[in-house]
Amino acid sequence: QVQLVESGGGLVQAAGSLRLSCAASGRTFSSYAMGWFRQAPGKEREFVVAISWGGGSTYYADSVKGRFTISRDNDKKLVYLQMNSLKPEDTAVYYCAGGRGFPVVDGTLYNFWGQGTQVTVSS
């Protein structure tokens, strides 16, 4: 099994940037595709982006395409989410998750999740 811990969230002004990290434990990290999801207050969890097992393929939600970039380092067991040109509507708790399939936008199909990190974008 793999355990995930997100970090890097915080408060940023609109148009600013943040980089989230997701640290994984476990020997099978590279066997899983990884995704980022987010959930704003009063809203359902939303798919943000996914990356394939080796990192060669990515899939973005339209709402973040061109602004966010996902990457992974399997040697270090890390997944990153670089977020640029942030908007107030990006405010949410961001979660990383791992699963077998790619690309998968349905969060129920992911096997394990981190605890989340808060991102707040002020206008």
C-alpha positions as CSV (number, residue, x, y, z in Angstrom):
1,Q,0.0,0.0,0.0
2,V,1.0,3.6,-0.6
3,Q,0.5,6.5,1.8
4,L,0.5,10.1,0.6
5,V,1.2,13.4,2.3
6,E,0.6,16.7,0.6
7,S,2.3,20.0,1.3
8,G,2.9,23.4,-0.1
9,G,-0.5,24.9,0.3
10,G,-1.1,28.4,1.6
11,L,-2.5,31.9,0.9
12,V,-1.6,33.6,-2.3
13,Q,-2.8,36.6,-4.2
14,A,-4.6,36.2,-7.6
15,A,-2.2,35.8,-10.5
16,G,0.4,34.3,-8.1
17,S,1.9,30.8,-8.0
18,L,2.2,27.9,-5.7
19,R,3.8,24.5,-5.9
20,L,2.2,21.6,-4.2
21,S,4.1,18.4,-3.4
22,C,2.8,14.9,-2.6
23,A,5.2,12.6,-0.9
24,A,4.6,8.9,-1.1
25,S,5.7,6.0,1.0
26,G,5.7,2.4,-0.1
27,R,7.6,0.4,-2.7
28,T,5.1,0.3,-5.4
29,F,4.7,4.1,-6.1
30,S,5.8,3.8,-9.7
31,S,3.1,1.3,-10.4
32,Y,0.4,3.9,-9.9
33,A,-0.9,6.7,-11.9
34,M,-1.3,9.8,-9.8
35,G,-3.9,12.5,-9.8
36,W,-4.7,15.8,-8.1
37,F,-8.2,16.7,-7.1
38,R,-9.7,19.6,-5.2
39,Q,-12.7,20.4,-3.2
40,A,-14.0,23.9,-2.5
41,P,-16.4,24.6,0.4
42,G,-19.9,23.4,-0.4
43,K,-18.9,21.9,-3.7
44,E,-18.2,18.4,-4.9
45,R,-14.7,17.1,-5.3
46,E,-13.3,18.0,-8.7
47,F,-10.7,16.4,-10.9
48,V,-7.7,18.6,-11.7
49,V,-5.0,16.6,-13.4
50,A,-3.5,13.1,-13.8
51,I,-0.1,11.8,-14.7
52,S,0.8,8.3,-15.9
53,W,3.0,5.8,-14.2
54,G,6.2,6.9,-15.8
55,G,5.2,10.6,-16.1
56,G,5.2,10.6,-19.8
57,S,1.5,11.4,-20.2
58,T,-0.7,13.9,-18.5
59,Y,-4.3,14.9,-18.6
60,Y,-5.7,18.2,-17.4
61,A,-9.1,19.5,-16.6
62,D,-10.1,22.3,-18.9
63,S,-10.3,24.7,-16.0
64,V,-6.6,24.5,-15.2
65,K,-5.1,23.7,-18.6
66,G,-2.3,26.1,-19.5
67,R,-1.9,27.2,-15.9
68,F,-1.1,24.1,-13.9
69,T,1.6,21.5,-14.5
70,I,1.9,18.1,-13.0
71,S,5.1,16.2,-12.7
72,R,6.5,13.2,-10.8
73,D,9.9,11.9,-9.6
74,N,9.6,8.2,-9.1
75,D,13.1,7.9,-7.6
76,K,12.1,10.4,-4.9
77,K,8.5,9.2,-4.7
78,L,7.2,12.7,-5.2
79,V,4.4,14.3,-7.3
80,Y,4.3,18.0,-7.9
81,L,1.6,20.4,-9.0
82,Q,2.9,23.7,-10.2
83,M,0.1,26.2,-10.2
84,N,0.5,29.5,-12.0
85,S,-1.9,32.4,-12.7
86,L,-4.0,31.4,-9.8
87,K,-7.6,32.6,-9.6
88,P,-9.9,33.0,-6.6
89,E,-11.9,30.1,-8.0
90,D,-8.9,27.9,-7.5
91,T,-9.4,28.1,-3.8
92,A,-9.9,24.6,-2.4
93,V,-8.4,21.8,-0.5
94,Y,-6.1,19.9,-2.9
95,Y,-5.7,16.2,-2.6
96,C,-3.3,13.8,-4.4
97,A,-4.4,10.3,-5.1
98,G,-3.1,7.1,-6.7
99,G,-4.7,4.6,-8.8
100,R,-4.1,1.9,-11.5
101,G,-5.7,3.5,-14.5
102,F,-4.8,6.5,-16.6
103,P,-6.3,8.9,-17.3
104,V,-9.0,8.5,-14.6
105,V,-11.2,11.5,-13.7
106,D,-13.5,9.6,-11.4
107,G,-12.1,9.9,-7.9
108,T,-13.9,6.8,-6.7
109,L,-11.6,4.7,-8.9
110,Y,-8.4,5.9,-7.0
111,N,-7.0,3.5,-4.4
112,F,-5.5,5.8,-1.9
113,W,-5.5,9.5,-1.0
114,G,-3.6,12.1,1.0
115,Q,-5.1,14.2,3.7
116,G,-5.2,17.4,1.6
117,T,-3.6,20.8,1.7
118,Q,-5.5,24.1,1.7
119,V,-4.9,26.6,-1.1
120,T,-6.5,30.0,-0.8
121,V,-6.3,32.6,-3.5
122,S,-7.3,36.1,-2.6
123,S,-8.6,38.6,-5.1
